[in-house]
Structure formats: structure tokens, C-alpha cells
Amino acid sequence: MKKVIISICIMVSLMGVFVNVNASEDQEMITSNQVLEDGFLEETEEEEFLNFSTKVNVDWTVKPQILKRSKGFTKKAGSIIYINLKIFPHKKVRIGVIKGGKVKKYYEVTTGLEKEIPVKDTDTYSVFVQNMTNSTINAKGSYIK
């Protein structure tokens, strides 16, 4: 009986070791006035989309310690930016928006993000993925600008 209890405890402990994090409904968005931290480089992704299209497909490869962002687009106060991205392999990243090139609003996740981000001020915005790990990740999905 003692061996069974110990085996169960070990299995429960091992199951808790690998936890993937996706932004939950109650998770708070982090705001930072520092767009690019020390040690990180920035890349801007050139997207191809129709002039009147608002949905942009994303298939980005993001190297370690890189912040990759979309080209800027203008949003009006009261609107939303919808982000739906999955991260492969599941690694720690930041996904969010950069407002006016100066303010970064993001969620720290490992599996991806599906969120509507409210726009409080009319400004230029970019969607970004920041790789916080030492290995390359892929971000796939879309955002609606």
C-alpha cells in the first residue's frame, strides 16, 4: 500500500512539471514603457495583405532574444485588435501590441494567445511576438487590425 501511495505521489508530481500557459480570461495585460529590453534585437515582418483586408495571417520564425513585430497600422479609440497566435514548440514568449512605437502591452504565455485587445487611444499599433528563450520558436495564426 505504501508503494502505491508513493507511486501516485510521484506521478502527480511529474504531471505538474510540464505546465503550458495560455492567457486566461482573468490574466492581466502587462504594460511597459520599454519596448526593447537590453540584449534583445528587433525585426519588422513584411506582411502581404490586400489593401482593404483587416485580417493578417502570421507565420513567423522568431529567433532567440528577438522581438518580431508587424508593420504599423492605425487604430481608432474604442476599437479592438484581435490576436490569435499559437506558439511551437511551447516556450515562454510575450505576445501583444506596441502603441506608437513607445508603449508595449503584452501577455506572457507558452502555448499562444487568443485575445481582444481594446484600443484606448487613436494611434499607430504593431502586433509583436518576443521570444524569451534560447531556442527558435514559430508563431502561427492571425490578427485582425
C-alpha positions as CSV (number, residue, x, y, z in Angstrom):
1,M,0.0,0.0,0.0
2,K,2.9,2.3,0.8
3,K,4.4,1.7,-2.6
4,V,1.1,2.5,-4.3
5,I,0.8,5.9,-2.5
6,I,4.4,6.8,-3.2
7,S,3.9,5.9,-6.9
8,I,0.8,8.0,-7.1
9,C,2.6,11.0,-5.5
10,I,5.5,10.7,-7.9
11,M,3.1,10.6,-10.9
12,V,1.2,13.6,-9.7
13,S,4.4,15.5,-9.2
14,L,5.7,14.7,-12.6
15,M,2.4,15.7,-14.3
16,G,2.8,19.2,-12.7
17,V,6.3,19.7,-14.0
18,F,5.2,20.4,-17.6
19,V,2.7,23.2,-17.5
20,N,1.8,25.2,-20.6
21,V,0.5,28.7,-20.1
22,N,-2.1,30.3,-22.4
23,A,-3.6,33.7,-21.5
24,S,-6.7,33.1,-19.4
25,E,-9.7,35.4,-19.1
26,D,-8.5,36.7,-15.7
27,Q,-4.8,37.2,-16.7
28,E,-3.8,40.8,-16.6
29,M,-2.1,42.5,-19.5
30,I,1.4,43.8,-18.7
31,T,2.2,47.4,-19.8
32,S,5.8,48.6,-20.3
33,N,7.3,51.9,-21.5
34,Q,10.4,49.9,-22.6
35,V,9.8,48.4,-25.9
36,L,13.1,46.7,-26.3
37,E,15.0,45.3,-23.3
38,D,18.8,45.1,-23.1
39,G,20.1,42.1,-25.0
40,F,17.1,41.9,-27.4
41,L,17.1,42.8,-31.1
42,E,14.0,43.8,-33.2
43,E,12.8,42.6,-36.5
44,T,9.8,44.0,-38.5
45,E,7.9,41.5,-40.6
46,E,6.8,42.4,-44.1
47,E,3.3,41.2,-44.5
48,E,1.4,40.7,-47.7
49,F,-2.3,41.6,-47.5
50,L,-4.9,43.2,-49.5
51,N,-5.4,47.0,-49.1
52,F,-8.8,46.6,-47.6
53,S,-8.2,43.5,-45.7
54,T,-8.2,43.7,-41.9
55,K,-7.1,40.1,-41.2
56,V,-3.4,39.4,-41.5
57,N,-2.1,35.8,-41.4
58,V,1.1,35.2,-39.4
59,D,3.7,32.5,-39.9
60,W,6.8,33.9,-38.2
61,T,10.0,32.3,-37.2
62,V,11.4,34.1,-34.2
63,K,15.0,33.5,-33.2
64,P,16.1,33.6,-29.5
65,Q,16.1,37.1,-27.9
66,I,14.3,38.7,-30.8
67,L,11.2,40.9,-30.8
68,K,9.4,40.5,-34.1
69,R,6.7,42.9,-35.0
70,S,4.2,43.7,-37.7
71,K,4.3,46.8,-39.8
72,G,2.4,49.7,-38.1
73,F,-1.3,50.3,-38.7
74,T,-3.7,53.0,-37.4
75,K,-6.5,52.1,-35.0
76,K,-9.1,54.4,-33.6
77,A,-10.0,54.7,-29.9
78,G,-12.8,52.3,-28.9
79,S,-11.9,49.6,-31.4
80,I,-10.1,46.3,-30.8
81,I,-7.1,44.4,-32.1
82,Y,-7.9,40.6,-32.1
83,I,-4.8,38.3,-31.8
84,N,-5.0,34.6,-32.3
85,L,-1.5,33.1,-32.4
86,K,-0.1,29.6,-31.4
87,I,3.5,29.1,-30.4
88,F,5.5,26.0,-31.5
89,P,7.3,24.5,-29.6
90,H,5.6,25.6,-26.4
91,K,8.1,28.1,-25.0
92,K,7.9,31.3,-23.0
93,V,7.1,34.3,-25.2
94,R,5.4,37.7,-24.9
95,I,2.6,38.4,-27.4
96,G,0.9,41.8,-27.6
97,V,0.8,45.2,-29.2
98,I,3.2,48.2,-29.4
99,K,1.4,51.6,-29.3
100,G,3.1,54.5,-31.0
101,G,6.4,52.7,-31.0
102,K,6.8,53.6,-27.3
103,V,4.4,51.5,-25.1
104,K,4.3,47.7,-25.1
105,K,1.2,45.9,-23.9
106,Y,1.5,42.1,-23.7
107,Y,0.8,38.7,-22.1
108,E,3.5,36.2,-21.1
109,V,2.4,32.8,-22.4
110,T,3.9,29.5,-23.6
111,T,1.2,28.0,-25.9
112,G,-0.3,31.0,-27.6
113,L,-2.7,33.8,-27.2
114,E,-6.3,34.4,-28.3
115,K,-7.4,37.8,-27.1
116,E,-9.2,41.0,-28.0
117,I,-7.0,43.9,-27.0
118,P,-9.0,47.1,-26.5
119,V,-7.7,50.3,-28.2
120,K,-8.0,53.3,-25.8
121,D,-6.2,55.9,-27.9
122,T,-6.1,56.6,-31.6
123,D,-2.5,55.8,-32.6
124,T,-0.3,53.5,-34.7
125,Y,-0.1,50.0,-33.4
126,S,2.0,46.9,-34.2
127,V,1.4,43.3,-33.2
128,F,4.5,41.6,-31.8
129,V,6.0,38.3,-30.5
130,Q,9.0,38.4,-28.3
131,N,11.0,35.2,-27.8
132,M,12.2,35.0,-24.2
133,T,14.1,31.7,-24.7
134,N,17.4,30.5,-26.1
135,S,15.8,28.5,-28.9
136,T,13.9,29.4,-32.1
137,I,10.1,29.4,-32.0
138,N,7.3,29.6,-34.6
139,A,4.2,31.8,-34.2
140,K,1.3,30.9,-36.4
141,G,-2.2,32.3,-36.7
142,S,-3.6,35.7,-37.4
143,Y,-4.5,39.1,-36.1
144,I,-7.3,41.5,-37.1
145,K,-6.2,45.1,-37.2
